Amino acid sequence: MKRKLLIVIVICIAFLLTACATPEPITTELGDFEYEQIFTSQLGEEVAADGNTFLVVYLTPVEGNGVTEDDAQEYFYRGTKARVETQEYAMAFLAYEKVDGSFVRYGLVFEVVDNDYENAKQLPETSLILP
């Protein structure tokens, strides 16, 4: 009996951890997206300038959102910004990524001052400012 209870508890913890790791939803004029973000000093061949790093905000269209790459480009280049802590940054470029060969996610890339965000245990407060 104790073994079964332990297994149930382990499964519940696994579900809770998975739920915490799921992308956040965000609503835009283009529809709903799943929102994730990372800090990285290099994207493919693009390297951030000394003292900077890239903030990449990944937006994945949710099921039923038929946004096209042209729509995304026109919308996000109209003044999308990111706020990291108290500083605002203009979007540097928009990346497109085909995931598992089945869907496109959009990477809104911002070059920001690096405060060792890639290695930080506590990420800075960030927000996306849409046009």
TAMO-V430322 format. One record per run of one state. SS is the DSSP state (@ for helix, = for strand, . for the rest). FROM is the first residue (numbers start at 0). TO is the last residue. If there is no record, write none. Layout:
SS,FROM,TO / SS,FROM,TO
//
This chain:
.,0,0 / @,1,20 / .,21,22 / =,23,27 / .,28,29 / =,30,39 / .,40,40 / =,41,42 / .,43,44 / =,45,46 / .,47,50 / =,51,60 / .,61,67 / @,68,75 / .,76,79 / =,80,83 / .,84,85 / =,86,89 / .,90,91 / =,92,98 / .,99,101 / =,102,112 / .,113,115 / @,116,118 / .,119,124 / =,125,128 / .,129,130
//
